Amino acid sequence: PPRRDPADSVDVVCSDEEVFPVRRALLRPCLALTAAAQAGRGIHDVRPSCAVDVDCCTFDRVLLYLQHARRGEAFKFDPTLAPELLTASESLKIRGLEDCCRRVLGSFDERVRKAPIRY
């Protein structure tokens, strides 16, 4: 496998102190992480890091979404995870994931019965 350049990645620190080394190209859709993804370009050889207010399990799912989006594939996930993914997408400002979560939550809410069944 090709050797990865440490300057080509960003250390993302989650709210539970877990660290993810993420390639810069994968972080492009994350508007909240644009500064970290662009830091260290040019004459600086520092490996940037940033902290996010998302736990490591949810951030791992966000990374799965980013990989699917980069490949142009549809991202399918359990509808019960949509609320926490929606919160993460709003925090990281990932519009595509936010739309996907709202679509899943909307279709889920349409199928849920709000009034009890009368006997």
C-alpha positions in Angstrom: 0.0 0.0 0.0 1.1 3.6 -0.6 2.7 5.4 2.3 0.5 8.0 3.8 1.9 11.5 4.2 1.2 12.7 7.7 0.7 16.2 6.3 -2.2 14.9 4.2 -4.3 14.2 7.3 -5.9 15.9 10.2 -6.3 14.6 13.8 -9.9 14.9 14.8 -10.5 14.7 18.6 -14.0 13.6 19.5 -15.9 14.6 22.7 -14.8 11.4 24.4 -11.1 12.1 23.7 -10.9 9.5 20.8 -8.5 10.6 18.0 -9.2 9.9 14.4 -6.6 10.6 11.7 -8.7 11.7 8.7 -7.5 12.5 5.2 -8.0 16.2 4.3 -9.9 15.3 1.1 -12.5 13.4 3.1 -13.2 16.5 5.3 -14.1 18.8 2.4 -17.9 18.6 2.9 -17.5 19.4 6.7 -17.8 23.2 6.6 -17.1 23.4 10.4 -13.7 21.7 9.8 -12.6 23.7 6.8 -10.0 25.6 8.8 -8.4 22.4 10.2 -8.5 20.8 6.7 -6.7 23.7 5.2 -4.2 24.4 8.0 -0.6 23.5 7.5 -0.6 24.0 3.8 2.4 25.6 2.2 5.6 26.1 4.3 4.3 24.5 7.5 4.8 20.8 8.1 2.6 20.6 11.2 -0.2 18.0 11.4 -3.3 20.0 12.4 -5.8 18.8 14.8 -9.3 19.9 15.8 -11.9 19.0 18.4 -15.5 18.2 17.6 -18.5 17.9 19.9 -19.4 14.5 18.7 -18.8 11.1 20.3 -16.5 8.6 18.6 -19.3 6.2 17.5 -21.3 8.9 15.8 -18.2 10.4 14.2 -17.3 7.0 12.9 -20.7 6.9 11.2 -20.2 10.4 9.9 -16.9 9.2 8.3 -18.8 6.3 6.7 -21.2 8.8 5.2 -18.3 10.9 3.9 -16.7 7.9 2.3 -20.0 6.9 0.6 -20.5 10.5 -0.6 -17.0 10.7 -2.0 -17.6 7.5 -4.0 -21.0 8.7 -5.1 -22.8 5.8 -3.3 -26.0 6.0 -1.4 -25.6 6.0 2.4 -28.1 3.7 4.2 -28.3 3.6 8.0 -30.6 2.5 10.8 -33.5 5.1 11.2 -33.0 4.9 15.0 -29.6 6.5 14.5 -31.0 9.5 12.5 -31.4 11.9 15.4 -27.8 11.6 16.6 -26.5 11.7 13.0 -28.7 14.8 12.4 -27.2 16.5 15.5 -23.7 15.6 14.3 -24.3 16.8 10.8 -25.6 20.2 12.1 -22.6 20.5 14.4 -20.1 19.6 11.6 -22.2 21.5 9.0 -22.5 18.6 6.6 -25.5 19.6 4.5 -25.8 16.3 2.6 -25.9 14.2 5.7 -28.3 16.6 7.3 -30.7 16.3 4.3 -30.4 12.5 4.4 -31.3 12.4 8.1 -34.2 14.7 7.7 -35.5 12.6 4.8 -35.3 9.4 7.0 -36.8 11.1 10.0 -39.6 12.6 7.9 -40.5 9.2 6.3 -40.3 7.6 9.8 -42.6 10.2 11.4 -45.1 9.7 8.6 -45.4 6.0 9.4 -45.6 6.4 13.2 -49.2 6.4 14.5 -49.7 9.5 16.7 -53.2 8.7 17.9 -54.0 5.6 19.8 -56.2 2.9 18.3 -59.7 2.8 19.8 -61.1 -0.5 20.7 
